[in-house]
């Protein structure tokens, strides 16, 4: 998504080929639909349900992608195939590799061998919501783990407290953000997920209209928040940041429904979309 924006803004005609029917798999289909509309509004072609079989030499352009949707010639083809942790050195040293395929570490970033530490994209991280080890290669996580490892190596003990899975990106005029886990991950973690998606305004109505969608996921038995996703023309990232703190603190839906937020008409209504979504989800539970 970020590369499609960068290329299109540079004046390069851009098309996105995706194996799914909508962009950004982590987000709810209704929120992903908003992303698709933003891509199209900015001249990016989106080809759904596309599987690439080969890259060949083109006739009119240097390259040609052979897909189940036909052949597409281009000057440049970028593949987003995911990330796999580089653990070759760790394996050669006999370090323990976790179930995610990344290096297993304790909260002090220590590996299974004395005086050997790992931090960043190559190692696992404790997810505070799912209570499982995960491998999420993001720069902010790597920076924090690096500091923790350095502190412990230097004799000033410090534990890395884990993550809640917060993530965001910009797509032209849209903000997209998410935190926690989705329904599929919740079921795998033995939760009973229930969710709601609310559409609203990132501003007070008297200040204009800035459409925003917010999805909340909670555990039906305990009422605890499990995850949140947002897409909007403003305010999506700030809402997810607030909900990340709620996840970190293990707040339930009742508490979130009456959070004391910094109300001001340019940034939201007296009842923020967070309040509205939490109260709607409470009724569903």
Phi and psi in degrees as a GROMACS rama.xvg file:
@    title "Ramachandran Plot"
@    xaxis  label "Phi"
@    yaxis  label "Psi"
@TYPE xy
-66.5791  -38.8065  UNK-2
-67.7533  -36.7143  UNK-3
-62.7842  -38.7157  UNK-4
-65.7782  -46.7555  UNK-5
-61.2569  -44.9679  UNK-6
-66.245  -44.3169  UNK-7
-64.3818  -40.1488  UNK-8
-67.3943  -24.5351  UNK-9
-82.4693  3.28709  UNK-10
85.6422  17.2094  UNK-11
-100.308  120.496  UNK-12
-60.3842  125.208  UNK-13
-127.272  140.084  UNK-14
-130.635  141.454  UNK-15
-109.884  125.635  UNK-16
-105.791  125.553  UNK-17
-133.197  139.481  UNK-18
-69.2015  -24.437  UNK-19
-91.7889  -179.529  UNK-20
-88.3143  -17.4643  UNK-21
-138.057  155.01  UNK-22
-72.6352  163.165  UNK-23
56.4952  82.2015  UNK-24
-60.0981  -28.1546  UNK-25
-66.813  -26.8537  UNK-26
-89.7543  152.737  UNK-27
-56.0899  146.035  UNK-28
-54.062  -36.6391  UNK-29
-66.0078  -37.5683  UNK-30
-72.9078  -37.7527  UNK-31
-64.1887  -32.5681  UNK-32
-61.5289  -36.8649  UNK-33
-65.0986  -37.4865  UNK-34
-63.9285  -42.3268  UNK-35
-60.7731  -42.4591  UNK-36
-62.5308  -37.2742  UNK-37
-69.6093  -38.692  UNK-38
-58.5103  -50.1553  UNK-39
-64.8679  -37.9861  UNK-40
-63.4843  -23.1996  UNK-41
-106.633  17.1713  UNK-42
83.5969  10.3366  UNK-43
-90.5151  125.771  UNK-44
-80.4337  137.996  UNK-45
-120.641  121.852  UNK-46
-109.889  107.05  UNK-47
-83.1216  163.852  UNK-48
52.3139  40.2114  UNK-49
-103.248  131.164  UNK-50
-122.431  127.781  UNK-51
-92.7161  126.818  UNK-52
-96.5355  -32.2813  UNK-53
-165.046  160.122  UNK-54
-115.986  121.209  UNK-55
-119.222  173.012  UNK-56
-75.0293  133.369  UNK-57
-85.952  169.481  UNK-58
-89.0698  -50.7254  UNK-59
-100.463  -14.8126  UNK-60
-131.923  162.821  UNK-61
-60.8384  -33.9598  UNK-62
-124.341  157.757  UNK-63
-143.133  122.212  UNK-64
-90.6637  124.564  UNK-65
-97.0582  113.803  UNK-66
-127.797  170.836  UNK-67
-73.0565  -4.07034  UNK-68
-105.697  11.2037  UNK-69
114.16  -175.725  UNK-70
-100.934  137.232  UNK-71
-131.791  120.382  UNK-72
-92.3045  149.269  UNK-73
-160.251  160.515  UNK-74
-80.5105  -31.4159  UNK-75
-142.428  133.022  UNK-76
-127.672  123.656  UNK-77
-109.245  134.461  UNK-78
-106.033  129.722  UNK-79
-107.021  95.9001  UNK-80
-109.964  8.13927  UNK-81
94.3914  179.131  UNK-82
-126.716  136.505  UNK-83
-123.695  129.247  UNK-84
-63.3514  140.52  UNK-85
-85.8211  104.272  UNK-86
-120.239  18.6726  UNK-87
-60.1033  -46.5345  UNK-88
-64.0679  -40.8968  UNK-89
-62.4512  -42.5268  UNK-90
-63.6086  -42.486  UNK-91
-62.9109  -27.9271  UNK-92
-87.2685  -6.36057  UNK-93
80.9467  21.728  UNK-94
-75.2181  151.982  UNK-95
-72.1112  134.11  UNK-96
-106.885  129.762  UNK-97
-77.6654  176.53  UNK-98
-64.5815  -18.9058  UNK-99
-80.6524  -9.90032  UNK-100
91.7441  -0.0105992  UNK-101
-102.57  169.174  UNK-102
-68.6482  132.119  UNK-103
-78.1498  131.896  UNK-104
-135.851  158.983  UNK-105
-92.6296  -179.768  UNK-106
-61.0245  -16.339  UNK-107
-95.657  12.7718  UNK-108
68.0643  19.7275  UNK-109
-83.9763  139.805  UNK-110
-86.2286  -171.808  UNK-111
-71.6216  -9.82301  UNK-112
-110.003  139.624  UNK-113
-56.6431  139.149  UNK-114
65.6658  17.7125  UNK-115
-120.054  123.255  UNK-116
-119.708  154.857  UNK-117
-137.61  143.057  UNK-118
-149.71  148.155  UNK-119
95.8167  -151.821  UNK-120
-63.5721  -20.6442  UNK-121
-83.3621  -10.2151  UNK-122
-122.83  168.361  UNK-123
-82.6405  163.023  UNK-124
-137.899  142.543  UNK-125
-81.0772  125.157  UNK-126
-93.2779  118.865  UNK-127
-72.059  -18.0737  UNK-128
-91.3601  -53.1285  UNK-129
-76.3744  -17.3714  UNK-130
63.0868  28.913  UNK-131
-123.17  162.501  UNK-132
-80.1674  136.047  UNK-133
-133.882  167.329  UNK-134
-126.095  103.386  UNK-135
-121.831  102.496  UNK-136
-81.1401  83.9337  UNK-137
-123.382  147.38  UNK-138
-62.4477  -36.618  UNK-139
-68.5562  -37.7714  UNK-140
-63.7786  -45.2178  UNK-141
-60.655  -41.0631  UNK-142
-62.3143  -44.4783  UNK-143
-66.0161  -43.5447  UNK-144
-63.8749  -38.4005  UNK-145
-61.4668  -41.2192  UNK-146
-65.5746  -41.9953  UNK-147
-61.3737  -46.2054  UNK-148
-59.9081  -44.5377  UNK-149
-62.3514  -40.5641  UNK-150
-61.1294  -44.6669  UNK-151
-70.5157  -38.5395  UNK-152
-62.63  -36.3196  UNK-153
-83.2384  3.59881  UNK-154
84.8235  17.2749  UNK-155
-118.594  83.7909  UNK-156
-52.4714  137.641  UNK-157
-155.067  135.979  UNK-158
-98.767  142.849  UNK-159
-86.2564  121.589  UNK-160
-79.416  -4.6049  UNK-161
101.235  -168.49  UNK-162
-136.986  166.742  UNK-163
-116.341  3.96733  UNK-164
84.1884  30.1124  UNK-165
-72.664  141.622  UNK-166
-157.291  147.659  UNK-167
-153.291  160.346  UNK-168
-157.133  161.884  UNK-169
-105.641  140.753  UNK-170
-131.457  97.1889  UNK-171
53.3133  -109.205  UNK-172
-95.3319  2.34202  UNK-173
-99.815  147.115  UNK-174
-105.255  135.957  UNK-175
-129.097  131.82  UNK-176
-149.698  154.606  UNK-177
-154.983  157.781  UNK-178
-153.14  160.162  UNK-179
75.8088  -146.651  UNK-180
-125.001  161.654  UNK-181
-98.7424  -175.43  UNK-182
-61.7864  -40.8477  UNK-183
-63.0426  -45.4312  UNK-184
-66.6338  -34.548  UNK-185
-64.5142  -43.3856  UNK-186
-62.5676  -41.28  UNK-187
-63.1564  -27.2152  UNK-188
-92.0603  13.9548  UNK-189
66.5449  27.5065  UNK-190
-92.6288  167.762  UNK-191
-114.357  86.2832  UNK-192
-74.8092  143.246  UNK-193
-136.391  143.655  UNK-194
-140.581  162.833  UNK-195
-146.293  148.662  UNK-196
-122.537  123.896  UNK-197
-118.616  135.45  UNK-198
-104.256  139.603  UNK-199
-158.524  -157.374  UNK-200
-120.48  131.631  UNK-201
-73.8478  -10.1235  UNK-202
-119.123  168.575  UNK-203
-68.9485  145.848  UNK-204
-55.869  -31.7647  UNK-205
-69.0346  -14.7766  UNK-206
-98.369  -2.84331  UNK-207
121.629  -163.327  UNK-208
-127.721  125.344  UNK-209
-134.722  96.5371  UNK-210
-63.0663  136.489  UNK-211
-145.691  140.015  UNK-212
-115.82  138.329  UNK-213
-134.503  126.77  UNK-214
-112.521  131.866  UNK-215
-117.365  143.299  UNK-216
-126.657  130.179  UNK-217
-134.835  163.881  UNK-218
-86.1908  124.033  UNK-219
-63.4387  -36.0155  UNK-220
-75.7332  -38.9687  UNK-221
-101.782  -20.1871  UNK-222
78.6104  4.13386  UNK-223
-75.6987  142.241  UNK-224
-66.4121  137.005  UNK-225
-114.072  -29.3184  UNK-226
-171.117  165.956  UNK-227
-153.339  147.565  UNK-228
-137.731  142.815  UNK-229
-145.272  145.346  UNK-230
-141.291  133.459  UNK-231
-171.742  170.443  UNK-232
-80.6319  -12.1368  UNK-233
-165.084  157.281  UNK-234
82.1205  -4.63915  UNK-235
-69.3633  -44.7414  UNK-236
-66.9509  -41.523  UNK-237
-64.3597  -37.3442  UNK-238
-65.1056  -42.9275  UNK-239
-67.996  -35.1277  UNK-240
-60.9687  -43.5061  UNK-241
-62.8779  -41.2165  UNK-242
-73.4021  -25.0468  UNK-243
-65.272  -39.7688  UNK-244
-64.5643  -39.225  UNK-245
-62.4492  -41.2929  UNK-246
-64.0296  -43.7729  UNK-247
-58.4343  -36.8738  UNK-248
-90.6061  1.50645  UNK-249
57.7663  43.7561  UNK-250
-75.7316  151.984  UNK-251
-98.1631  172.782  UNK-252
-64.1534  -36.8236  UNK-253
-60.1709  -43.6751  UNK-254
-65.687  -42.4025  UNK-255
-66.3189  -32.6806  UNK-256
-64.6563  -14.7884  UNK-257
-130.373  27.1248  UNK-258
-56.5171  142.704  UNK-259
-86.2392  99.0583  UNK-260
-103.64  161.451  UNK-261
-78.6918  86.6172  UNK-262
-72.9839  131.825  UNK-263
-161.519  132.427  UNK-264
-50.2488  -35.8098  UNK-265
-66.9869  -13.8499  UNK-266
-120.036  -1.4346  UNK-267
156.078  166.831  UNK-268
-82.2441  174.062  UNK-269
-59.7279  -37.3666  UNK-270
-101.925  105.444  UNK-271
-70.7468  161.67  UNK-272
-61.696  -26.7699  UNK-273
-62.2783  -47.0802  UNK-274
-59.9695  -48.1319  UNK-275
-61.7455  -43.1584  UNK-276
-67.2244  -42.1888  UNK-277
-64.4188  -41.3309  UNK-278
-70.5926  -34.7867  UNK-279
-65.5669  -40.0723  UNK-280
-69.1671  -36.1436  UNK-281
-60.22  -40.3678  UNK-282
-65.9946  -34.4865  UNK-283
-69.5851  -33.5684  UNK-284
